[in-house]
Amino acid sequence: MEMTISQKIISKATGEKVEPGDIVEVSVDLVMVNDITGPLALETMKEVGIERVWDPDRVVVVLDHQAPANSINSAELHIKMRKFVEKFGIKHFYDVGRGICHQILVEDGFAKPGEIIVGADSHTCTVGALGAFGIGVGSTDAASVILTGKIWLKVPESMKIIIRGNFADFVSPKDLILSIIGDIGADGATYKAVEFTGSTIRKMGISGRLTICNMAVEMGAKTGIIEPDERTLEYLAKIGVSVDDSWLVRSDADAEYCEIKEYDVSELKPMVAIPYRVDNVKPVEEVEGIEVDQVFIGSCTNGRVEDLLDVLRIVKGRKIAKSVRCIVIPASMKEFEKALSMGIISELIRAGCLVYSPTCGPCLGGHLGVLGKNEVAVSTSNRNFIGRMGHKKSKVYLVSPATAAATAVTGKLTDPRRCK
């Protein structure tokens, strides 16, 4: 039987040919925990009476969710992770302010084509943008991987999504993935390996691919993945990862998929996910005019320089509406530094944006933008569940950076095409 890229990666990690539905023990290339999931993993290790690390060079620890610490409890959790890192000689530790875990895994060269990355965070599928098989797990499974370097895995069926056409002005990969999730549904790809392909993906930069794969989990997928290509190799070379053509693992031409869907982005419009479901998606033009209290631009979904440039197109020369708190948080310190050197940050501040050091913060209602009762937010992040960013009676609308910028300027949900 011909194999998909996901099957090939799992086969390599098991040493034998696999088929969808097989339950296999997989050798993991890297495991990541953060300040929320890491302490729970350590507790599991303590409970089973085994405290060791399978390979200190293959464990990445990132303090990013409630960072800087927003409470005494958060500070204590940070201390616990720092002690763990010191005790076991963990070589890859990212303290407060260095960046969001998924961005770090990509930009610091941890995510490589053909590898299996396990992260104690559901959006670990982000690394699929580079052709890695990224899976999010719970803290107990993460503890098991830290101890053994292995994980039990059911080989997923693969779903192929073919995307063609060119984006219209002010329409982006975020609008595309929102549209796809709206079509497929929150559980339409449950435990599938969703493979994104087509001419649009091949022309898309790494930042856009990261956005696409990041949100694959929002339709139930086990992972989202894009075949590595020359653009992938160029990016890896740029960040100092030595690669060659042997890294270009691809699906076989006759590989079997449980479902194939096709989309053309040529007529795609700016989209919005309406609370309280990520798959409740409509064109912005159909629901614009909703008054907004806060706009959040950032997160592992849309916190890169490319996203901030989309924002700058709209806010430059304008002012953020007085009724809006516009919070901007780059996804990593490297992205922050790039934005600074390009003059983006100063322009955003001049427009009235509040810019903070890298953190997940507002995305999960951690801090730096917690919503109060009945407040409405527009966010470039990936989830809009009840209470996601604060009070249970607050509301979150998910949009692209361009739509977020247009909304920040007008004070109400606005189609960015109106701000040309």
N, C-alpha and C positions, 0 to 999 in steps of 0.2 A: 504493500500500500504506500502511495506517495504521501509525504508528510508536509504539514504546515510549519511555519517558522517556530511556533510555540512547541509543537511536538519534537522538532529537531533539537531545540534547546533542552527540553526535559530529557530526551534520549541521551544527549551528551552527558547530562548530570547524573544519569542512572547507569550509563554504560550498556544500555540495551534499548532496542526499538520499542516504542510505546504506542498505544492506541488510546483514543478517547475512552474514558471510563476506567482505565487501569489505575490501580492504587499502588503507588511506588514510593520508595524511599529516595529522596533527592539530596545530593550533595550541594550545599549552598555556597555561593561565592562571597556573599557579604550579608551581614545583618545590621540593622539600624534600629536604635531606640531613642526616644526623646524624653523630655522632662516630665511628661504625663505618663507615658507607658513604661519607661525605664524603671522607675521605682517599683512598680507592680511586678515587673519581671524579676527584679532582685528579691522581692518577697517570696516569689515562687521558688527561686533557687534556694532560699533559706529554708523554706518549708520542706523541700525534698531532701535537705541535708547535704546538698552538693553545691559548693561555691568554687567555681573555676571558670576559666574562659577557654574555649576550644582553640581560638587563635586571636591574640590581641591585635593582630594586624588586619583582621577581617571584621572587626566590630567598630561601628561608628556611633558615637554618642553626641547628640545635639540638644542643647538647651534652647528651645525656640518657642514653645507654646505660651507659657506664662512667663515671659522673659522681656525685660527684667522682672524679677519677682514682684508680684502684685499683692502678696500677703505673706504672713509669717510661715504659713503652711507651704507655699510655693518656694520660699527661701530654703526651708528645711529639705524639700525634695531636691533642690539644686545641690545642696551640700551633700546629700546622700549619693548623688550621681558623681560628684567630683571625687568623693572618697573611693567609690567603685573604680573610677578611671585610674586613680593613683595606685590603689591596691593591686590591680591586675595588669598594670602597664598598658592600658588601652592607648594605642598610638594615634587614633583619630578622634580627638575630642574638640568639640566646638562649643565654647562657652557662650554666654549671653551676648547677643548682638552680632554674631557672625553670620547668621542667616537661617532660613527655613530649611528643614532637613532635606526635602525633596530637591530644592534648588542646589544645595550643597552636594548631594550625591551626584548630580549632573556636572556642575561647573568645576568640581575638584577632581573629576576623572574616576570616581568610584563606579559609575554606571557604564558598562562596556557592552557592546553587542554580543549576544550569545550567552550572557551570564545570567544567573538566577540571583536576584536581590530580594531579600526578605526584610520587611520593615514593619515595626509595630505601629503602623499608621495606615489607615485605609487608602490613602492617596499615593502609596508607594508605586502604584502603576504608572506614575509620571515618568519613570525611567524608561518605559517602553518607547519613548520618543527616540531613544538611541539604539533600539533593537535589543534591549535587555528584557528579561521576563521578570517583572516586578510584581510582588504580591504583598498585600497588607495582611497582617495576622494579629491576633490578640497577644497580650503580654505573656500568657502562659506558653504559647508556641514560640514566642521570641526567646523566652528563657531556655527552652529546649534547644533552640538553634545556637544560642550563646554557649551552651554546655557541650553540644555534640557536633555542630556544623552541619546537621542534617534535619530534614523535615519530611513528614509523610504528606503526599500530595495526590489528589485525584486528577488525572490528566483531563483537562477540560476540552470540550468540543470547541471548534473555532468558528467564528462568525466573520465573514469578510464584508467590509464596508468600502465600496468604491466611490471616490469623490472626484468629480470632474468640473471644469469650468473655472472662470476667473471671478474673484471677489469684486463687487462694486465698491465704490468709494464709501468709506465709513462703515464697511462690513468686514468682519474679521473672523479668525478661527474660533473665537469664543461664541460668536453668533452661530457658527456652523455646529459646534458640539451641542449647544443648547437646542438647536433645531433637531438634531439627530436624537437626542434624549427625549425630546417632546414627541417624536415619531415612534421611537422604539418603546418608550415607557421605562419607569423606574426599575421594573423587574423583567424587562424584555430580553436582557442578555445575561440572566442569572447564571453564574459560574461558567460563563463563556470566555474564551480568549478572543477579544475583539481586535481584528487586524484591519488597520486603516491603510488604504492604498488608493491608487489613481493619480491622474496627472496633477490635480490640485495639491495633493500631499507631496508629490515629488518636487513641486515648485516652492513648497512652503519652507520657511526657515525653521531652525530648531526651536525657537521660542514658541512659534505657533503649534508645532508638533507637541511640545510639552503641555500646552493648554489642552489640546485634544486628548492626549493620553491621560492626563490628570483626572479628567471627568468621566472616564470610561466606567469607573466604579459606580457612578450615579445612575447607571442603567443596569446595575447588578453584576457587571462583569468581574471575572476573577482578575483579569488584567487587560490592558490596552497596549497594543504594540504596533510599531511601524518598521518595516524592513529597512535595515541600514543601507545607505547609498553613499555616493560620493560626497554629498552634502554632510552626511554624518561623519565621514572620515575627515573632512576639512575642519569640522568643528572640533573633533577630538585632537587633531594635530595642533589646532590653535591653542588648546588648553594644555598642551604638553603631553598628550597621551600618544605613544608610538603605536601606530596601527598599520595594517596592510590589507590588501584585498581579501585575504582569508577570513577577515572579520565580517564580510558581507553575506551572512547567512540569510537565505531567502526560502520562501515556501516553494515547493515543487509545483510545476505548471498544472499537474493533475491532482493536486492535493484536494481532499474532500472537506467541505464546509457544511455545517448544519444549516446555515442560511447565508444568502448573499443579498445585500441591499445596495442600491445605487442612488447617488444624489448629485445634483448639478447646482453649484453655488451661484451661477450667473444671475439668477433672479432672487437670491437670498436677501432678506432685509435685516436690519438690526432687530435682535430678538431679546425677549425678557422672560425669565422664569418667575412666575407669580407665586407668592406664598400660599400654602406652605409645602409645595412640592417642586422638586427640580424639574420634573417632567410636565409641569403645568406651564407650557411655553406658548407665547404668542408674539407676533410682531409688535415692536414698541409702539408703532403708530396707532395700534388699535386700543391701547390702554394709557397713552401718555396724558399728562396733566395731573397725575397724582402728586400731591405736595409731599416733599421729602425733608426730613430733619438732618439726616447724615448721609454722606457719600464716602464709601471706603474703596480706595484704589490700592491694590496690592495683593498679597497672598501668594501661595505656590502656584496658583492658577494664572494670575496676571500681574506679577510684580516685577517684571523685567523692563529693561530700557526700551525695548520695542513697544511695550504697553504704555510707558510714560511718554514716549514720542507721540502716540495716538492721542493721549490726553493733552499734550502741549499744543497740538494742532488747533484744539478748540479753546483752551483757556488763555493762551498767549494773547495779550492785549485786552483781555477781559478780566472781570472780577467775579470771584465766587459769590453767590447770592448771600445776603446777610442772614437769611434764615437757615443756612446750611453750614454744618461742620464738615469740611472736606478733608479727610484723613488720607495721607499718602504714605505707604510703607514699602520700600523696595524689598525684594525677596531675599537679598543677601547684601553683605557689605561690599562685595565686588560690584554688584549692580548699582549700589548706592554711589560708589566711587566713580563708576563710569558716567552715571547721570550727573554727578557733580562736575566732572571734567568737561562735559558737554554743555554745561550751563542750564540743564533742565531743571535742577532743584531750585536754583535762584528764581527762575521764571515761575515755577509753581508757587513758591513762597510769596513772590510779588503779587500773584493773582489772589492770594488769600488762603492757600492750602496749608494744612498742618502736616509737617513732614517728620517722621520718626525713624529711629534705627530699626533694622530688620527684626521682625517678630511676627508670629502668627496672630498674636493679640486679639484684635477685633473679630477676626474670622470665626473664632469659637466662643466669642463673648467672654474672653479672658480678661482683657483690660485695654486701655487706650481706645475707648470707643464703645463701651457697653451701653446698650439701648435701654431706655426706660419704658414705662408702661405707655402703650399706644404710639410709641415713636416709630417712624418709618425710615428705613435705610435702603439705599441702592448700593450694591456691592459687586465687585469684580471677582469675588471668591466663588466657592463651589457648592455651598449648601444654604438652603433657606428654610430649614425645618423650624418648627415651633420652638421658640426660645434659643435659637442657634446663636444669636448675637446679643442676647440679654433677656429682658423681660418676656414672659410667655405671651404677653399681649402686644409685643412689638412685631413688626413685619419687615421682611427682607426680600428685596427684588434683585435677582441676579442678572447682570448685564455685562457688556463688553466695556473696556476702558473708554472708548469713544462715547458710548451712551452715558457712562458714569460722569464723564467730564461735562457733557451737554446738560445733564441733570444738575450738576453742581453749580453751573453758571445761571441756570434759569430758576432753580429752586423747586422744580417739579420734574417728574419723569418726562424726558424729552428725547425724541428721535434725533440722533446726532447730525443727520442730513440737513436739519433745519439750521445748523450752525456753520454752514459753509462761509 
